[in-house]
């Protein structure tokens, strides 16, 4: 069975489009279609239903999907293990990070890594921390540099790198900015602007609110912390932001002994042997703290 045809099959299955699959693996759409046709002929089964502009896996395609992914992952692992025996730090390193960490924490480690290991081809993908952890669990990327999950689940393992305290913030003209003593119940009187549902950071914030978490009115939600900062600074509600982002456009609301923080770090797959490049990246990130 042709490995290149399997790569094309996975690209179509994951993107739901022959054209987007071609963009991912650097082929024209006709070339992708030809590889899929070859694979279907080899297997004697149709792998995709093409209904209008929609492309969906057939039962045969579904049966092949996870097996093809596992086969290609094991092939990549074998190639990497053999290459790593030489001790050289080269090849491709697939990693993911969140937009916030990519902007505020990684530029200097990435600059030093690229200068020291120019033979490593970085495939750096920006995505939400939750998606990045899922990609690590599926074996699609070697490591993720993200907000760590409040509760780590198998097969993930994590190394904390940065302690990231958060503060409740409002616009300088917001009523809470002028209040003296503020309690958790006072937050329920004003709309909140928080990260989207299901995100690690939102869960950390809501957990800190204790019994008041279900009484909070979330007026807006976005996973981009820079946008949260802007919305809070113009008075559309209160939010919680990393202390490193807070400037004169915001006022910090002090709430008793509330300790609001998250951990940022590196997530890897417990059963995966990391490449030399991945281990070097982990060392570079940890040494840069």
Helices and strands as residue ranges (DSSP letters): H 3-15, H 18-25, H 29-43, E 48-51, E 54-57, H 59-84, E 91-97, H 99-104, H 107-116, E 120-126, H 129-138, E 143-147, E 156-171, H 175-178, H 184-187, E 192-194, H 200-208, G 210-215, E 218-221, H 225-233, E 239-242, G 243-245, E 250-253, E 261-269, H 276-287
